[in-house]
Every structure is written in structure tokens, then in C-alpha cells.
């Protein structure tokens, strides 16, 4: 199966979203993509070329992969953090499924995760952001989740409840979203928003 969209990345995302809604649950699979030099974007669930890169994972398969490892400090069982997530979601009035989706996309439930840019912990808080949110220890799951949910609440309030814009700002910053008046045209951010909202729907 292969889908092709010409130039309009947003249209490509909608196509993949529609595809995922139409596929029965047992047939779900990872979706891969690559973009030609002329801007044509290709999608497939059965890549035959190493130019295809993962675009959207089958969330059930992704959970199994992430929780199969028992190494200390690696990804842990998401259920372990359910009480913290539930408590912080109630405290700040943020949908718990959105919180889980952000954690899933950011760290894969690895509380020791550190990004190349220095973001830390389950919700990948940058040190300055963590400091502003009064997070004492970004590698402490309770501190990290509380700070991340508090930040999501701020972003949701800033964008009047628009989850797409809030998630985009979580990824690339408020200034970028304000500059473009919407989700910025950064492939990384557009993919991130699509992934988080897809995960959020799966967690509901």
C-alpha cells in the first residue's frame, strides 16, 4: 500500500490520519514516509527502500517495544506513572490522555531520558523551563510530570484551548507558533503534533 501527496504536507497528514481511521485495529502498522527532491511525499506501511523513515508508529506495537526492556533507567511500564499523571491532570485541568501522549512522544516513558538539546526526563523539560516551573529535579517522575502538565496548562490557556497549537509550542516554542500564527512549517514539529494527537486518541 502506498499513498502519495504532492507538496502539501498538511494534506499528507490528513491522508495518513484518514487511513489510520479506516484500517481495522488488527491490521494497524507503522507508517513510513520519504520526500522526493521535487517535494512529492510518499507514505507506505511496507517500506522497500531505505529512504523511508518512520512517520507514525502503531501505538500498541510501540508500547510493547518500549516496555519490553527491563534495564535500569530505561523505559518503564506506563502504568507505573498513572497515579502521578491522574493527580496532576486533575490539579491543572489537563486531559490525562494528552499528558500520556506527550510523555509517550517525548521520552517513551524513560524518566532518565536526555535529548541532544538537553531536555530532561519524562516530559523532556529544558533546564530553563524547569527552573521557571520550579521543578526541583527533572529526573524525578513526580516533579517532572507536575512541571510538564503545568506548562501544558499554560500553553492551552495561551492558545485558548487549541491543543494543536499548544502541542506545537511544547515542541518548538511559543515564539515560533506566534510568528507563523499556527503550527510552524517545520517538518519535525508537524510530525510531532500529528504523533501526539494520534497517541492522545489512542489513550482515551
C-alpha positions, 0 to 999 in steps of 0.5 A, a space after each residue: 500500500 502506498 499513498 502519495 501527496 504532492 507538496 502539501 504536507 498538511 494534506 499528507 497528514 490528513 491522508 495518513 490520519 484518514 487511513 489510520 481511521 479506516 484500517 481495522 485495529 488488527 491490521 494497524 502498522 507503522 507508517 513510513 514516509 520519504 520526500 522526493 527532491 521535487 517535494 512529492 511525499 510518499 507514505 507506505 506501511 511496507 517500506 522497500 527502500 531505505 529512504 523511508 523513515 518512520 512517520 507514525 508508529 502503531 501505538 500498541 506495537 510501540 508500547 510493547 517495544 518500549 516496555 519490553 526492556 527491563 534495564 535500569 533507567 530505561 523505559 518503564 511500564 506506563 502504568 507505573 506513572 498513572 497515579 502521578 499523571 491522574 493527580 496532576 491532570 486533575 490539579 491543572 485541568 489537563 486531559 490525562 490522555 494528552 499528558 500520556 501522549 506527550 510523555 509517550 512522544 517525548 521520552 517513551 516513558 524513560 524518566 532518565 531520558 536526555 535529548 541532544 538539546 538537553 531536555 530532561 526526563 519524562 516530559 523532556 523539560 529544558 533546564 530553563 523551563 524547569 527552573 521557571 516551573 520550579 521543578 526541583 529535579 527533572 529526573 524525578 517522575 513526580 516533579 517532572 510530570 507536575 512541571 510538564 502538565 503545568 506548562 501544558 496548562 499554560 500553553 492551552 490557556 495561551 492558545 485558548 484551548 487549541 491543543 494543536 497549537 499548544 502541542 506545537 509550542 511544547 515542541 518548538 516554542 511559543 515564539 515560533 507558533 506566534 510568528 507563523 500564527 499556527 503550527 510552524 512549517 517545520 517538518 519535525 514539529 508537524 510530525 510531532 503534533 500529528 504523533 501526539 494527537 494520534 497517541 492522545 486518541 489512542 489513550 482515551 
